[in-house]
Structure formats: structure tokens, C-alpha cells
Amino acid sequence: MQVRRFTRADGSVIVADIGGDSQDPAVLLIHGTGESRHVWAGLARALVAAGRYVISTDLRGHGESDDSSDGDYSSATMVEDLRRIVEEIDCPVAVVGHRLGGLLALSLAAELGPDRVPALVVIDASPDADSSALDQQRQPLASGEGYADLAEAAQRLGHLRPSLAREALLRRVMRQREDGRWHWRIDPAFLHGPAECRVDLVRDRADFIESFAAVKCPVLFVRTEEQSLLGVNAETRLQQINPHAQFHDLIADSNGQAVAEEVLAEVVGILESHMRRDPDRPICGGIDPQSLRQALSCFATGVTVLTTTGEDGTPVGLTANSFCSVSLDPPLILFCIDRKASSLELFEAADSFAVNVLHIGQQELSNQFVRKGIDRFSGTGWEFWGSKAPIVQDSLASLECEKFQVLDGGDHRIFIGRVREVLFDPTRDPLLFFQGKYRRVHVPH
């Protein structure tokens, strides 16, 4: 990402991070009150990797953008800043906004129309949020006392603004003043200036609703926090205002990374639907081994540890992702083992084996069962059921099988097993493998 400065009408500067190929579909990221563009760092990098041209901006009076020389922080003025960015980018731009950024995005989309803003994602915001919810969200920002240190700030924000309650992130959106206390990296006039010069979400509520009703592009509302301004009953109410609205609830568990990745999936999903990449761009092809490997890596798979025992009872195992279901009646599964694998002969000689499907927390276990010259079962909990196939404890799913058939499969051998017993935990999240890398996804239950 590179820093770029956009000049406002009064000569002051809005600072943004820009990344990706300008020929790819553009995405504008807008943060919420008291935040800065740094809250989007992970999402911005991921969107660039997904083939998007990303503009992540600091709102006026926030982060590294200039303060307003005349103290004007009205919603209309802030939308005008964003409009100038979109016009300078000079291409259709999808917009993703968090809290205040989401409300400004609605106004921007209504003003510019679907040709310039073809898709919106609004996170934890609602144009008709009630005043009590707004007051609760404003509370940690309104005080001028600051915080003794970042640990205190994170602790006090834990319930009200969990998306910010991390010291590493707070260091980017707060600054330490001469008195040693930490304060928001925001112009105080944004919060405490004359009422007519500030964004007032209660006063401006009718305007935001009117803008939302005028939006013609698809709008995806995403709820990620218990204290979200997007209330639990928002769907029916907002769809009556605008039938283009869609909703997705991603209330976080303790795994914030999983929620962040699911937000990315939702954003990329709406972009693929309404702002697809150029279909005429060069693509890869060929039937040489390298091209075939790359093509097959486009099929996302789970990750398993295959296990059996040698003649002396020693447990044997290896990591594999070539696993699938064959039949439910009879219950058959298959997996493939490379002919060069050192454990191939042991699997061919065994009467039984097990397939252990790994969950999101077992990436290191997957790596362990790839390494050579070590005891792969060291430190790994395992047990026997009815056969001599080691069952890896705490897996997402384990299937104990008897050998049904072994077939030739070119440079691999294909093992078909008849399932004898299974154990699984449907509340866990899977460990995935895609394009040569581990991937994670959070599945709401």
C-alpha cells in the first residue's frame, strides 16, 4: 500500500492508502468515528490480493488527514470529501463503510448513483439507529480525559467498541499527549465543535434514511458486534425503506480473526456479483504439470491426517488433502497417497486406517505430520478404537475405516475405505487449503 494525498476544495489534505492495480475494480474503505484507515489494514491487503484496487482513507480530522480549518465536520462536507476522491479515481467504486463510514457511504451512493457506486457494504451501522444506541457508542469518544495507558483504553473499550479494543490497533488511532495520557487521534472540534458544524447522527437521522431510500445499488448490511448500531430487528425495518438491502449477521465469538476473514468473504462476494474483474484479462492455462498443479489448487479442500500402524504396532501418519466421500450406502471414502511417500507400503499392508479431519486450530499439527525425521505423534493425543488405526484426539472429525480397495492412480495410489465408526464436532471451524496456503473460515452455528 502506498500513501496518497487528495486535496480538498479548501486546499487541505485527505490522506489515504492506495494499493493494487488501477485497472482492477476499485473499493473505497471508510472508517468510523475515532478510528483511522489503519483499522482496515488487514482487509485492504486481502482485497488487493483478491485482485482489487483499494483506497483506504482517513476522514477529515482523523488520523493523518488535515483538520478542518473552519471546524466544519458536517456530514454533507465529509461526503463532499469522499465524492472528490471517487471523482479523482475516475472509475466505478464499491464502498465499504464502518459505523459513521457506513452512513457516509449511503449518502455518497445516493448522490453519485449506481453507475459510480455499484455496490455498498455497511458494517455495524444503520441509518435509523435510535438515540440511545448512538449515545452509547459516542461515550468512549466524548470524554476529554483520555486514558492512562493503552491497556486501560483497551479494557474500557472491551464492551462498547470491541473492534478497537486491541493495544496494537489503539496505538495507530490514538496519540500520547504531553500530559502522558492517551487521546483519540481526532480533532476535538469533530466531537465538541458547534452543533451545526458537526456530524450529529440523531439530528441527521432523517437525512440518512432519505439517502438510504434513494440508493439504487445493492446494499449489504453486516453486523459483527453485540453493541452494533445495526440492531437485531433491522432487517425487516430497513427492507421496507429500500428493497435492495441484504443482511448478514457475523456476531463475533472469541476468534476475531475468523470474523475478519468472514467479513472479507462477504465483501469479496458482493464485489464478484456486482463488480467482476475484466473477463478479457490474461488467464493461465496449459496441461504441463505445473499448470495442472496450479489449476487443481483452485479447488479448496479440507486438511486431514491419515493414520495407520506398522507391523510392530508403531503409529504411522501423514498430512493429506486428497480426501473425499465415495458412497453413503455402503459408507465409503477415499484418499490418495503419493507413490514416493515413505509410509505408502505400510498403508498398503494395513487392514485398517483412519482419516482425521483437522479444525482451524490444528494448523501446526498439519505441519507436524509433514515433517521428516521426527516422531510425528510426539505431543499429539491419540487413541485406538476398535482397530489398529490411531485416532487423533480433538479433531474436527475422525473416521475409522477398514480397507475396501486399493487402486492404481498414476503417480499416486488410491485407497478406498469402508467407514466403521465416526466421531465429529459440528461446532468447530475447518482448516482449509487453497492455492498452496492454509485458509481459515468462521462458520456461524
C-alpha positions as CSV (number, residue, x, y, z in Angstrom):
1,M,0.0,0.0,0.0
2,Q,1.2,3.5,-0.9
3,V,0.2,6.8,0.8
4,R,-1.7,9.2,-1.4
5,R,-2.9,12.7,-0.7
6,F,-6.2,14.1,-2.0
7,T,-6.6,17.9,-2.0
8,R,-9.9,19.2,-0.7
9,A,-11.6,22.3,-2.1
10,D,-10.1,24.5,0.7
11,G,-6.6,23.2,-0.1
12,S,-6.3,20.9,2.9
13,V,-5.4,17.3,2.5
14,I,-7.1,13.9,2.9
15,V,-4.6,11.1,3.4
16,A,-5.3,7.6,2.0
17,D,-3.5,4.3,1.4
18,I,-3.7,3.0,-2.2
19,G,-2.9,-0.5,-3.3
20,G,-3.5,-2.9,-6.2
21,D,-3.7,-2.4,-10.0
22,S,-5.7,0.6,-11.0
23,Q,-7.2,-1.5,-13.8
24,D,-8.9,-3.7,-11.3
25,P,-12.3,-3.0,-9.7
26,A,-12.0,-0.2,-7.1
27,V,-13.0,-0.4,-3.5
28,L,-13.2,2.6,-1.1
29,L,-12.8,1.8,2.6
30,I,-14.2,4.4,5.1
31,H,-13.6,4.0,8.9
32,G,-15.8,5.1,11.8
33,T,-15.6,7.9,14.3
34,G,-12.4,8.0,16.3
35,E,-10.7,5.4,14.0
36,S,-8.3,5.8,11.1
37,R,-7.6,4.0,7.9
38,H,-5.3,1.6,9.8
39,V,-8.3,-0.3,11.1
40,W,-8.7,-1.6,7.5
41,A,-5.1,-2.7,7.0
42,G,-5.7,-6.4,7.0
43,L,-8.9,-6.2,4.8
44,A,-7.1,-3.8,2.4
45,R,-4.2,-6.2,1.9
46,A,-6.5,-9.1,1.4
47,L,-8.6,-7.2,-1.1
48,V,-5.5,-6.3,-3.1
49,A,-4.5,-10.0,-3.0
50,A,-8.0,-10.8,-4.3
51,G,-7.4,-8.5,-7.4
52,R,-9.0,-5.2,-6.2
53,Y,-7.8,-1.6,-6.4
54,V,-8.2,-0.4,-2.8
55,I,-8.4,3.2,-1.5
56,S,-8.5,3.3,2.3
57,T,-8.9,6.9,3.6
58,D,-8.6,8.9,6.8
59,L,-11.7,11.1,7.2
60,R,-11.1,14.8,7.7
61,G,-9.9,15.5,11.3
62,H,-8.9,11.8,11.7
63,G,-5.6,10.0,11.5
64,E,-3.2,11.9,9.2
65,S,-5.7,13.9,7.3
66,D,-5.8,17.6,8.0
67,D,-8.2,19.1,10.5
68,S,-10.9,21.3,9.1
69,S,-9.7,24.9,9.1
70,D,-13.2,26.2,9.8
71,G,-14.3,23.5,12.1
72,D,-16.8,22.1,9.5
73,Y,-17.4,18.4,10.2
74,S,-21.0,18.2,8.9
75,S,-22.0,15.0,7.2
76,A,-22.5,16.9,3.9
77,T,-19.0,18.3,4.0
78,M,-17.5,14.9,4.8
79,V,-19.5,13.3,1.9
80,E,-18.1,16.0,-0.4
81,D,-14.5,14.9,0.6
82,L,-15.4,11.4,-0.4
83,R,-17.0,12.5,-3.6
84,R,-13.8,14.3,-4.6
85,I,-11.8,11.0,-4.0
86,V,-14.2,9.0,-6.2
87,E,-14.1,11.6,-9.0
88,E,-10.3,11.7,-8.9
89,I,-10.2,7.9,-9.1
90,D,-12.5,8.2,-12.1
91,C,-14.0,4.8,-12.2
92,P,-16.9,2.9,-10.5
93,V,-16.0,2.4,-6.9
94,A,-17.6,-0.1,-4.4
95,V,-17.7,1.4,-0.9
96,V,-17.2,-0.4,2.4
97,G,-18.0,1.7,5.5
98,H,-17.9,1.0,9.2
99,R,-20.2,2.8,11.6
100,L,-20.1,6.5,10.6
101,G,-18.2,5.5,7.4
102,G,-21.2,3.3,6.5
103,L,-23.7,6.1,6.9
104,L,-21.5,8.5,4.8
105,A,-21.3,5.7,2.2
106,L,-25.1,5.6,2.0
107,S,-25.2,9.4,1.3
108,L,-22.3,9.1,-1.2
109,A,-24.1,6.3,-3.1
110,A,-27.4,8.2,-3.2
111,E,-25.6,11.3,-4.5
112,L,-23.5,9.6,-7.2
113,G,-25.8,6.8,-8.3
114,P,-25.2,3.2,-9.2
115,D,-23.0,3.9,-12.2
116,R,-20.3,5.4,-9.9
117,V,-21.1,3.4,-6.7
118,P,-22.3,-0.1,-7.9
119,A,-22.2,-1.8,-4.5
120,L,-22.2,-1.0,-0.8
121,V,-21.2,-2.8,2.3
122,V,-22.3,-1.1,5.6
123,I,-20.8,-2.6,8.8
124,D,-22.3,-2.1,12.2
125,A,-24.3,0.9,11.2
126,S,-28.0,1.7,10.4
127,P,-29.5,4.9,9.0
128,D,-32.3,4.7,11.6
129,A,-30.3,3.8,14.7
130,D,-32.0,5.0,17.9
131,S,-30.5,7.8,20.0
132,S,-29.7,5.5,23.0
133,A,-27.5,3.3,20.8
134,L,-25.8,6.3,19.4
135,D,-25.2,7.8,22.8
136,Q,-23.7,4.5,24.0
137,Q,-21.2,4.4,21.0
138,R,-20.3,8.0,21.5
139,Q,-19.5,7.6,25.1
140,P,-15.8,6.5,24.9
141,L,-15.0,9.3,22.5
142,A,-16.8,12.1,24.1
143,S,-14.7,12.3,27.3
144,G,-11.6,14.6,27.1
145,E,-9.9,12.9,30.0
146,G,-8.1,10.3,27.8
147,Y,-6.6,7.1,29.2
148,A,-3.6,6.5,31.5
149,D,-2.2,3.9,29.0
150,L,-3.3,1.7,26.1
151,A,-4.1,-1.2,28.4
152,E,-6.7,1.0,30.2
153,A,-8.1,2.1,26.9
154,A,-8.5,-1.5,25.6
155,Q,-10.1,-2.6,28.9
156,R,-12.7,0.2,28.9
157,L,-13.5,-0.3,25.2
158,G,-13.9,-4.0,25.6
159,H,-17.7,-4.0,25.7
160,L,-18.5,-0.8,23.8
161,R,-16.1,-0.9,20.9
162,P,-14.6,-4.5,20.7
163,S,-13.3,-3.9,17.2
164,L,-10.9,-1.3,18.6
165,A,-10.0,-3.0,21.9
166,R,-6.5,-4.1,21.0
167,E,-3.5,-2.2,22.1
168,A,-1.6,-2.6,18.8
169,L,-4.5,-1.0,16.9
170,L,-5.2,1.7,19.5
171,R,-1.6,2.8,19.1
172,R,-2.5,3.7,15.5
173,V,-5.7,5.6,16.3
174,M,-4.7,7.3,19.5
175,R,-1.8,9.6,20.4
176,Q,0.0,10.3,23.7
177,R,0.0,14.0,24.7
178,E,2.4,15.9,26.8
179,D,0.5,15.0,30.0
180,G,1.3,11.4,29.3
181,R,-2.3,10.4,28.7
182,W,-3.6,8.8,25.5
183,H,-6.3,10.5,23.5
184,W,-8.0,9.8,20.2
185,R,-6.2,10.9,17.1
186,I,-9.1,13.2,16.2
187,D,-9.7,16.9,16.0
188,P,-11.6,17.8,19.3
189,A,-13.8,20.1,17.2
190,F,-15.2,17.0,15.5
191,L,-16.7,16.0,18.8
192,H,-17.1,19.3,20.7
193,G,-17.5,22.0,18.0
194,P,-20.7,23.9,17.3
195,A,-23.6,21.6,16.8
196,E,-24.3,22.9,13.3
197,C,-20.8,22.1,12.2
198,R,-20.6,18.5,13.5
199,V,-22.0,15.2,12.3
200,D,-25.0,14.6,14.6
201,L,-26.3,11.1,13.9
202,V,-29.5,11.9,15.8
203,R,-30.2,15.2,14.1
204,D,-29.1,13.8,10.7
205,R,-31.1,10.6,11.1
206,A,-33.8,11.7,8.7
207,D,-31.2,12.7,6.0
208,F,-29.5,9.3,6.3
209,I,-32.8,7.5,5.9
210,E,-33.7,9.6,2.9
211,S,-30.3,8.8,1.4
212,F,-30.7,5.1,2.1
213,A,-34.1,5.1,0.4
214,A,-32.6,6.7,-2.7
215,V,-29.7,4.2,-3.1
216,K,-30.2,2.1,-6.2
217,C,-27.3,-0.3,-5.9
218,P,-27.2,-3.5,-3.8
219,V,-26.5,-2.7,-0.1
220,L,-25.2,-5.4,2.3
221,F,-25.5,-4.6,6.0
222,V,-23.2,-6.7,8.2
223,R,-23.4,-6.9,11.9
224,T,-20.2,-8.0,13.7
225,E,-20.7,-6.8,17.3
226,E,-23.2,-7.2,20.1
227,Q,-23.2,-3.4,20.5
228,S,-23.6,-2.8,16.8
229,L,-25.7,0.2,15.7
230,L,-27.4,-2.3,13.3
231,G,-29.9,-3.7,15.7
232,V,-31.1,-7.3,15.8
233,N,-34.5,-6.3,14.3
234,A,-33.1,-4.1,11.5
235,E,-33.7,-6.4,8.5
236,T,-37.5,-6.1,8.1
237,R,-37.5,-2.4,9.0
238,L,-34.7,-1.4,6.6
239,Q,-36.0,-3.5,3.7
240,Q,-39.3,-1.6,3.9
241,I,-37.2,1.5,3.2
242,N,-35.1,0.0,0.5
243,P,-35.7,-3.4,-1.1
244,H,-32.1,-3.5,-2.3
245,A,-30.9,-4.2,1.2
246,Q,-29.4,-7.5,2.2
247,F,-28.2,-8.6,5.7
248,H,-25.6,-10.9,7.3
249,D,-25.0,-11.4,11.0
250,L,-21.4,-12.2,12.0
251,I,-21.5,-11.7,15.7
252,A,-18.0,-12.4,16.9
253,D,-17.0,-15.3,19.1
254,S,-13.6,-15.1,20.8
255,N,-11.9,-15.6,17.4
256,G,-11.7,-12.1,16.0
257,Q,-9.5,-13.3,13.1
258,A,-12.3,-15.7,12.0
259,V,-14.8,-12.8,11.9
260,A,-12.4,-10.6,10.0
261,E,-12.0,-13.3,7.4
262,E,-15.7,-13.8,7.1
263,V,-16.2,-10.0,6.6
264,L,-13.6,-10.3,3.8
265,A,-15.6,-13.2,2.3
266,E,-18.8,-11.1,2.4
267,V,-17.1,-8.1,0.8
268,V,-15.5,-10.1,-2.0
269,G,-18.7,-12.0,-2.5
270,I,-20.7,-8.8,-3.3
271,L,-17.9,-7.5,-5.5
272,E,-17.8,-10.7,-7.5
273,S,-21.5,-10.4,-8.0
274,H,-21.7,-6.7,-9.0
275,M,-18.1,-5.6,-9.9
276,R,-16.4,-8.5,-11.6
277,R,-12.9,-8.3,-12.8
278,D,-12.2,-7.7,-16.5
279,P,-13.2,-11.0,-18.2
280,D,-10.6,-10.3,-21.0
281,R,-7.7,-10.1,-18.6
282,P,-4.9,-12.7,-19.3
283,I,-5.5,-16.0,-17.5
284,C,-3.3,-19.1,-17.0
285,G,-3.6,-22.3,-19.0
286,G,-1.8,-25.4,-20.2
287,I,-1.6,-29.1,-19.3
288,D,2.0,-29.2,-18.1
289,P,2.5,-30.5,-14.5
290,Q,3.0,-27.0,-13.1
291,S,-0.1,-25.6,-14.7
292,L,-2.2,-28.6,-13.7
293,R,-1.0,-28.3,-10.1
294,Q,-1.9,-24.6,-10.1
295,A,-5.3,-25.3,-11.6
296,L,-6.1,-28.0,-9.1
297,S,-5.0,-25.7,-6.3
298,C,-8.0,-23.5,-7.2
299,F,-10.2,-26.2,-5.6
300,A,-10.4,-25.5,-1.9
301,T,-10.1,-28.6,0.3
302,G,-10.1,-29.6,3.9
303,V,-6.9,-30.9,5.6
304,T,-6.6,-34.4,7.1
305,V,-4.1,-36.6,8.9
306,L,-4.2,-40.2,7.7
307,T,-3.1,-42.8,10.2
308,T,-2.5,-46.5,10.5
309,T,0.1,-48.7,12.2
310,G,3.1,-50.7,11.1
311,E,3.5,-54.5,11.7
312,D,5.2,-53.7,15.0
313,G,2.3,-51.5,16.2
314,T,4.1,-48.2,15.6
315,P,1.7,-45.5,14.7
316,V,2.1,-44.0,11.2
317,G,0.6,-40.8,9.9
318,L,0.8,-38.1,7.2
319,T,-1.0,-35.0,6.2
320,A,-3.1,-35.1,3.0
321,N,-5.9,-33.1,1.4
322,S,-6.8,-35.6,-1.3
323,F,-9.8,-37.0,0.6
324,C,-13.5,-37.2,-0.4
325,S,-16.7,-39.2,0.1
326,V,-17.4,-42.0,-2.3
327,S,-20.7,-43.6,-1.2
328,L,-23.2,-43.4,1.7
329,D,-24.5,-46.9,1.1
330,P,-22.2,-48.7,1.6
331,P,-20.3,-46.0,3.6
332,L,-17.1,-45.5,1.5
333,I,-14.4,-42.8,1.4
334,L,-11.2,-42.4,-0.5
335,F,-7.9,-40.7,-0.2
336,C,-4.7,-40.7,-2.3
337,I,-1.1,-41.2,-1.2
338,D,1.9,-40.3,-3.4
339,R,3.9,-43.3,-4.6
340,K,7.1,-41.6,-3.2
341,A,5.7,-41.4,0.3
342,S,7.8,-43.3,2.8
343,S,4.7,-44.7,4.6
344,L,2.9,-45.9,1.4
345,E,3.9,-49.6,1.9
346,L,2.7,-49.5,5.5
347,F,-0.8,-48.2,4.4
348,E,-0.9,-50.8,1.6
349,A,-0.1,-53.6,4.1
350,A,-2.6,-52.4,6.8
351,D,-6.1,-53.7,7.1
352,S,-7.4,-50.5,8.7
353,F,-6.7,-46.8,8.7
354,A,-8.3,-43.6,10.0
355,V,-9.0,-40.2,8.5
356,N,-8.7,-37.3,10.9
357,V,-10.2,-34.0,9.6
358,L,-8.4,-31.0,11.2
359,H,-10.0,-27.9,12.6
360,I,-8.9,-24.3,12.4
361,G,-6.7,-24.6,15.5
362,Q,-4.7,-27.6,14.2
363,Q,-2.5,-26.0,11.5
364,E,0.7,-26.7,13.4
365,L,-0.5,-30.4,13.8
366,S,-0.8,-30.5,10.0
367,N,2.7,-29.2,9.6
368,Q,4.0,-31.7,12.1
369,F,2.7,-34.6,10.1
370,V,4.6,-33.4,7.0
371,R,8.0,-33.1,8.6
372,K,10.6,-35.8,8.1
373,G,12.9,-37.4,10.6
374,I,10.7,-36.7,13.7
375,D,8.2,-38.6,15.8
376,R,5.1,-37.2,14.2
377,F,2.9,-38.4,17.1
378,S,5.1,-36.7,19.8
379,G,2.9,-34.4,21.8
380,T,-0.2,-35.5,19.9
381,G,-3.1,-37.0,21.8
382,W,-4.3,-40.2,20.1
383,E,-6.1,-43.4,20.9
384,F,-7.4,-46.7,19.4
385,W,-11.0,-47.5,18.9
386,G,-11.8,-51.0,17.6
387,S,-8.9,-51.4,15.1
388,K,-5.2,-50.6,14.9
389,A,-5.9,-47.2,13.3
390,P,-4.7,-44.3,15.6
391,I,-7.5,-41.7,16.2
392,V,-6.1,-38.2,16.6
393,Q,-8.0,-36.7,19.6
394,D,-9.8,-33.4,19.4
395,S,-10.1,-33.5,15.6
396,L,-13.0,-31.8,13.7
397,A,-14.0,-35.3,12.6
398,S,-12.4,-38.8,12.8
399,L,-13.4,-41.8,10.6
400,E,-12.2,-45.3,11.4
401,C,-12.1,-47.4,8.3
402,E,-11.3,-50.9,7.1
403,K,-9.5,-51.2,3.8
404,F,-12.0,-51.8,0.9
405,Q,-9.9,-51.4,-2.2
406,V,-6.6,-50.0,-3.4
407,L,-6.3,-48.8,-6.9
408,D,-3.5,-47.5,-9.2
409,G,-3.8,-43.8,-9.7
410,G,-0.8,-42.7,-11.8
411,D,1.8,-41.2,-9.5
412,H,-0.5,-41.9,-6.5
413,R,-2.2,-44.9,-5.0
414,I,-6.0,-44.6,-4.4
415,F,-7.3,-46.0,-1.1
416,I,-11.0,-46.7,-0.7
417,G,-12.1,-47.4,2.9
418,R,-15.4,-48.7,4.4
419,V,-16.3,-46.5,7.3
420,R,-16.8,-48.4,10.6
421,E,-17.1,-45.6,13.1
422,V,-17.2,-41.8,13.2
423,L,-16.9,-39.0,15.7
424,F,-17.3,-35.3,14.9
425,D,-17.9,-31.9,16.4
426,P,-20.0,-29.7,14.0
427,T,-19.4,-26.6,16.1
428,R,-15.7,-26.3,15.1
429,D,-14.4,-24.4,12.2
430,P,-12.5,-26.2,9.4
431,L,-8.8,-25.8,8.5
432,L,-8.8,-25.2,4.7
433,F,-6.1,-25.4,2.0
434,F,-6.4,-23.2,-1.2
435,Q,-3.8,-22.2,-3.8
436,G,-0.9,-23.6,-1.8
437,K,-1.8,-21.9,1.5
438,Y,-3.7,-22.6,4.7
439,R,-7.0,-20.7,4.9
440,R,-9.5,-20.1,7.7
441,V,-13.2,-19.5,7.7
442,H,-15.6,-18.9,10.5
443,V,-18.9,-20.8,10.2
444,P,-21.7,-19.4,12.3
445,H,-23.6,-22.1,14.2
